[in-house]
């Protein structure tokens, strides 16, 4: 089957939910995925069974999806965030997605596509409740495990490196973990903190008090991210309680785990499904103590290293794109090729 995949970008979700899937499908030679960053009507000529649209929200692309459907091509609409419940404290995205015109088009994509693919059960429920789609499929994130294993792990002996990789949307989550991180920096001199994706000096004004121990980096391209994060011992993902965060995917667990960084994360459905709490990661409830959880992993080298090995093994087996890409192939085979 020939599949056209109109990706949203080349550096973030377009890579995670597009490029690595296409690469592995094409390697297997059972089907052919053509990734597109531009749409032409010639893409709908020939033996095309599926056209997938990723996170699109404009009327012109909606009409092209409808045109593809009219030609007997199965249409998929891919979502990896709950774009219907952007919280106001995620200011930039809220300002855009709260526009009623954008919301209307998003809902039309959901309603008109033959299949909506989502990254989590909670996101699927949110989509289904807002605009009844024909079919919703929950397709877990996968990771190019080999790419993450190529990252060199240079680290000073005895150092414990905590990483938080987060886009600007996670500024609202900073208060959850700020006091725990500050206390750890004061009480555990072996701890280093790496913050990737947003400059934290406004949310964490104390970072200037720890020169050489806190590194803040702007957003890092997904291809470079494994090398930047390599050597992390612990990866954190605090999330404020709201509908947007509740629908998030398991991606941070996969990225941390592929490097052997023990995930310490807030209690959302996708994280609970990916982690066996206390076995290959730590899940913090809303009223949980981030300081105690992190301190235990920092102080207990044996437990931390055991959990590191277990999460890496889990990601290599259950979430490696080489093993998991069959879920996408099965979806295309089940719903694609309406012409026949």
Protein Blocks (a to p, Z undefined) as FASTA:
>chain_A
ZZddddfbfklmmmmmmmmmmmmmmmnomaccdddfbdcfklmgcjdfbdcdehiabfkl
mmmmmmmmmnopacddddfbdfklccfklmmlmmmmmpmklmmmmmmmmmmpmbdcdfbf
klmmmmmmmoccfbdcdddddddfklmmmpccdddehiacddddddfklmmmmmmmmmmm
mmmmmmmmkbccddehiacklmmmmlmmmghjaccdddddfklmmmmmgoiabdcddddd
dfklmmpcfklmmmmmmnopacdddddfklmmmpcghkloccddfklcfklmmmmmmmmm
mlmmmmmmmmmmmmmmmmgmklmmmmmmmmmmmmgoklZZ
